[in-house]
Amino acid sequence: CSRDIAVLHCNKSTALYNLGKWKEAVFSAYQSLRWDPEYVKAYYRAGHSLIMLSDSYEAISMFHKGLILLNASADRTQIADFVAGIFMSVNDERVFPPSFPPAYEYIFSARFDALIWQAVIERLAQKGKWRSCLLLLSEKKELPINLRVNQLSLKNLFEASELYGRGEKMQEVAELVKWLISIGAKVETIGVYLLHAVIRLCIK
């Protein structure tokens, strides 16, 4: 009975999120967890609603708790969703909140397989969360050696001008592009006129 009520509140949270009512969505997700603290989907719903409210501290906390509950799960899709959620939470942060280091440590100590990391990176790229990809680039030695990202498009990386600065920042973008191509991203996904895209990037 408790799980059924938790599911109802979580479904309400999803509906409110889709309506852009993020405070109400968080409240409904919390209500869901009051009825069933082990209902993983409610942590996911709370996390994404909190991202929309720019509460990265609490968003990371929700995703981290959900990920711990998924510890022995064979559901790679759900695990990838929660890992991606943690990285999305800090994509726009200049200073990481205190809830991030423990979550970050947990993620890399869990030794997730290549399929999970593939899904994580492809989700981040699809959402244009390239700063999070740069963070993963800095930890590439901790990632599985058989990691491939065949479904990743580089197009919006070349269009994401907020990433580009001068000097070191540009070098980071170049290193990110090289790394993604080395693990399977297709050069052709940059766009129809590859040279034009590269030239525009160089100008920026």
Buried (B, 14 or more C-beta within 10 A) or exposed (E): EEEEBBBBBBBBBBEBBEEEBBEBBBBBBBBBBEBBEEBBBBBBBBBBBBBBEEBBBBBBBBBBBBBBBBEEEEEBEBBBBBBBBBBBBBBEBEEBBEBBEEBBEBBEEBEBEBBBBBBBBBBBBEBBBBBBBBBBBEEEEEBBEEBBBEBBBBBBBBBBEEBBEEEEEBEBBEBBBEBBBEBBBBEEBBBEEBEEBBEBBEEE
